[in-house]
Each structure stands twice: as C-alpha cells, then as structure tokens.
Amino acid sequence: MTSGHQQAQAQPDVDNCTYNLFRNKSLPELICAVPEDRPVPAFIGSEQWSFEQPLRPNQARPSGFDSRAAQAGARFNGFYLFHALTAIPTLRATLELVLGHL
C-alpha cells in the first residue's frame, strides 16, 4: 500500500466532520467554518466575528455550504469561508423572484 493510499484512507469522510461556525458582524452573509479539532484562526478572535453554532454531521448544511470545499479548505487553510444567502432575507427574496423557489 502506498503512503498516498494510506493518507487518503486517513482523511475523514466529507460529511463526517463537526464544524464551529462563526459569522462576520459587518457582513453577516460571510461565515467561517472551522473543524472542531482545528484551532480557531487568529482573525476570528477579533471583534468582527461572533460564534454562530456548531454544525454536526447529521445536521442540514446552511445555504452556500459545500461539504467538499469545506474539507479542502480545512485541509489546506484550517478553515472554510462561505457566503450564506439566507443571511440576507431581501437578497434571498429577490433571487427567489428572479430564479424561482430556492
């Protein structure tokens, strides 16, 4: 077995990770997901972010959250930033009007 094969097996399942979600206070549609077993990035400690909630594997993912992108972001950066459209009700209503029900 090659070391690459062993490493691939050691990676957690895409949807088998608990994340702590932090919301940007100035841009509430911007959310940072940090795996619970990783340190919280230093920029989150500022007054610009607030803890939102834990996101467990069996919970529905928020709008804009991509499990595969989250896994890659966490692997390379230690966190995953994403844009949640549901944080802006007027934008969501406008998009629903233009695109149909989201």
C-alpha positions, 0 to 999 in steps of 0.5 A, a space after each residue: 500500500 502506498 503512503 498516498 493510499 494510506 493518507 487518503 484512507 486517513 482523511 475523514 469522510 466529507 460529511 463526517 466532520 463537526 464544524 464551529 461556525 462563526 459569522 462576520 458582524 459587518 457582513 453577516 452573509 460571510 461565515 467561517 467554518 472551522 473543524 472542531 479539532 482545528 484551532 480557531 484562526 487568529 482573525 476570528 478572535 477579533 471583534 468582527 466575528 461572533 460564534 454562530 453554532 456548531 454544525 454536526 454531521 447529521 445536521 442540514 448544511 446552511 445555504 452556500 455550504 459545500 461539504 467538499 470545499 469545506 474539507 479542502 479548505 480545512 485541509 489546506 487553510 484550517 478553515 472554510 469561508 462561505 457566503 450564506 444567502 439566507 443571511 440576507 432575507 431581501 437578497 434571498 427574496 429577490 433571487 427567489 423572484 428572479 430564479 424561482 423557489 430556492 
